[in-house]
Amino acid sequence: MHTAASNMPTSLRGMTAIVTGGAKGIGLGIARELARHGCRIAIWDMDQAALLEATDEIAALGAEVRASQVNVASQDQVEAAVTQLRASFGRIDVLVNNAGIGGDKLVTKMDLDFWKKVIDVNLTSQFICSKAVIPTMVEQNFGRIVNISSRAWLGNRGQASYSASKGGVVSFTRSLALEFARNGITANAIAPGIVETPLFATLKDELVDGLKKSVPMQRIGQPEDVAQAVRFFAEPASSYITGQLLYVCGGRSLSSPSV
Ligand SMILES: NC(=O)c1ccc[n+]([C@@H]2O[C@H](COP(=O)([O-])OP(=O)(O)OC[C@H]3O[C@@H](n4cnc5c(N)ncnc54)[C@H](O)[C@@H]3O)[C@@H](O)[C@H]2O)c1
């Protein structure tokens, strides 16, 4: 919903939100949450089959949805997707930089290509996507950027590239917040703990039990837990909150500095 006088959003209703990696897992949970609150949704993902399913699911919630097969680490593909989205929805109010990949390898066993790929997909993509939407947000004098980091940014043995990429997300978010604080644009980050995604179905019961016990709340997080936090940052009313990192991890950041 936009006020006639200023064209500024006053609620999520009618706002346009891009969710990268929105075809599955946490991203799909975020797309659902924003759609339920009236946003028009753009899902950018590489997985074409999952994109089609996600599009049907979001449309069934009554939301307008555009799905694009985009590699968020490719500046050309991202810029083309922004042009297309502006042509169909006119505005871009929210960018959720969620797409990411895991990266488990000890430093001594990690080659440079592996390191670079994780940094490219998890961190450089957030720079590429933010840079591509910011001119529109500056024009609107309104924007919400929400970057998905991870509790692992604190450091995990065997996850040097992943942790470094997620630590980079935190610093990138703080810098973005400062650069665009005068343009009505906020940038915040979320650090999920362990969240149940399709990957979980492949894990052995004992491993899942062990993971649950490592969480002070004794449960694995759900995509909806992260999605709630994204919605909070995306709300027009959250206009005085920027450059912040919010843990969504059932207390795990407090009690287990590693893994
Ligand atoms: N699941 C967890 O426990 C957990 C914990 C902390 C942080 N995170 C972070 O949350 C985000 C989502 O993770 P998830 O668990 O839902 O993962 P997921 O693998 O279930 O979903 C990730 C989605 O991103 C897409 N994707 C991957 N690379 C892409 C690229 N280059 N361009 C476009 N799309 C791409 C995939 O196709 C997939 O649909 C990631 O940034 C991840 O690091 C996850």
Ligand as a Chemical Component Dictionary entry (heavy atoms), coordinates in Angstrom:
data_LIG
# 
_chem_comp.id                   LIG 
_chem_comp.type                 NON-POLYMER 
_chem_comp.pdbx_formal_charge   0 
_chem_comp.three_letter_code    LIG 
# 
loop_
_chem_comp_atom.comp_id 
_chem_comp_atom.atom_id 
_chem_comp_atom.alt_atom_id 
_chem_comp_atom.type_symbol 
_chem_comp_atom.charge 
_chem_comp_atom.model_Cartn_x 
_chem_comp_atom.model_Cartn_y 
_chem_comp_atom.model_Cartn_z 
_chem_comp_atom.pdbx_ordinal 
LIG N1  N1  N 0  19.932 -24.409 6.524  1  
LIG C1  C1  C 0  20.693 -23.952 7.493  2  
LIG O1  O1  O 0  20.881 -24.602 8.531  3  
LIG C2  C2  C 0  21.335 -22.579 7.385  4  
LIG C3  C3  C 0  21.934 -22.035 8.517  5  
LIG C4  C4  C 0  22.504 -20.775 8.445  6  
LIG C5  C5  C 0  22.473 -20.060 7.261  7  
LIG N2  N2  N 1  21.890 -20.620 6.172  8  
LIG C6  C6  C 0  21.890 -19.812 4.945  9  
LIG O2  O2  O 0  20.564 -19.650 4.489  10 
LIG C7  C7  C 0  20.546 -19.523 3.064  11 
LIG C8  C8  C 0  19.571 -20.546 2.482  12 
LIG O3  O3  O 0  20.018 -21.839 2.832  13 
LIG P1  P1  P 0  19.119 -23.148 2.706  14 
LIG O4  O4  O 0  19.514 -24.026 3.837  15 
LIG O5  O5  O -1 17.706 -22.785 2.511  16 
LIG O6  O6  O 0  19.752 -23.787 1.386  17 
LIG P2  P2  P 0  19.056 -24.622 0.216  18 
LIG O7  O7  O 0  20.182 -25.322 -0.468 19 
LIG O8  O8  O 0  17.906 -25.437 0.737  20 
LIG O9  O9  O 0  18.487 -23.469 -0.739 21 
LIG C9  C9  C 0  19.359 -22.575 -1.367 22 
LIG C10 C10 C 0  18.732 -22.119 -2.671 23 
LIG O10 O10 O 0  19.665 -21.238 -3.307 24 
LIG C11 C11 C 0  19.771 -21.587 -4.670 25 
LIG N3  N3  N 0  21.086 -21.198 -5.171 26 
LIG C12 C12 C 0  22.291 -21.711 -4.849 27 
LIG N4  N4  N 0  23.260 -21.095 -5.545 28 
LIG C13 C13 C 0  22.647 -20.152 -6.331 29 
LIG C14 C14 C 0  23.108 -19.212 -7.264 30 
LIG N5  N5  N 0  24.398 -19.080 -7.566 31 
LIG N6  N6  N 0  22.191 -18.414 -7.865 32 
LIG C15 C15 C 0  20.875 -18.530 -7.595 33 
LIG N7  N7  N 0  20.381 -19.423 -6.715 34 
LIG C16 C16 C 0  21.259 -20.223 -6.087 35 
LIG C17 C17 C 0  19.567 -23.096 -4.711 36 
LIG O11 O11 O 0  19.147 -23.549 -6.000 37 
LIG C18 C18 C 0  18.483 -23.285 -3.648 38 
LIG O12 O12 O 0  17.181 -23.206 -4.189 39 
LIG C19 C19 C 0  21.991 -19.714 2.613  40 
LIG O13 O13 O 0  22.593 -18.450 2.434  41 
LIG C20 C20 C 0  22.627 -20.455 3.773  42 
LIG O14 O14 O 0  24.026 -20.256 3.840  43 
LIG C21 C21 C 0  21.318 -21.860 6.187  44 
# 
loop_
_chem_comp_bond.comp_id 
_chem_comp_bond.atom_id_1 
_chem_comp_bond.atom_id_2 
_chem_comp_bond.value_order 
_chem_comp_bond.pdbx_ordinal 
LIG N1  C1  SING 1  
LIG C1  O1  DOUB 2  
LIG C1  C2  SING 3  
LIG C2  C3  SING 4  
LIG C2  C21 DOUB 5  
LIG C3  C4  DOUB 6  
LIG C4  C5  SING 7  
LIG C5  N2  DOUB 8  
LIG N2  C6  SING 9  
LIG N2  C21 SING 10 
LIG C6  O2  SING 11 
LIG C6  C20 SING 12 
LIG O2  C7  SING 13 
LIG C7  C8  SING 14 
LIG C7  C19 SING 15 
LIG C8  O3  SING 16 
LIG O3  P1  SING 17 
LIG P1  O4  DOUB 18 
LIG P1  O5  SING 19 
LIG P1  O6  SING 20 
LIG O6  P2  SING 21 
LIG P2  O7  DOUB 22 
LIG P2  O8  SING 23 
LIG P2  O9  SING 24 
LIG O9  C9  SING 25 
LIG C9  C10 SING 26 
LIG C10 O10 SING 27 
LIG C10 C18 SING 28 
LIG O10 C11 SING 29 
LIG C11 N3  SING 30 
LIG C11 C17 SING 31 
LIG N3  C12 SING 32 
LIG N3  C16 SING 33 
LIG C12 N4  DOUB 34 
LIG N4  C13 SING 35 
LIG C13 C14 SING 36 
LIG C13 C16 DOUB 37 
LIG C14 N5  SING 38 
LIG C14 N6  DOUB 39 
LIG N6  C15 SING 40 
LIG C15 N7  DOUB 41 
LIG N7  C16 SING 42 
LIG C17 O11 SING 43 
LIG C17 C18 SING 44 
LIG C18 O12 SING 45 
LIG C19 O13 SING 46 
LIG C19 C20 SING 47 
LIG C20 O14 SING 48 
# 
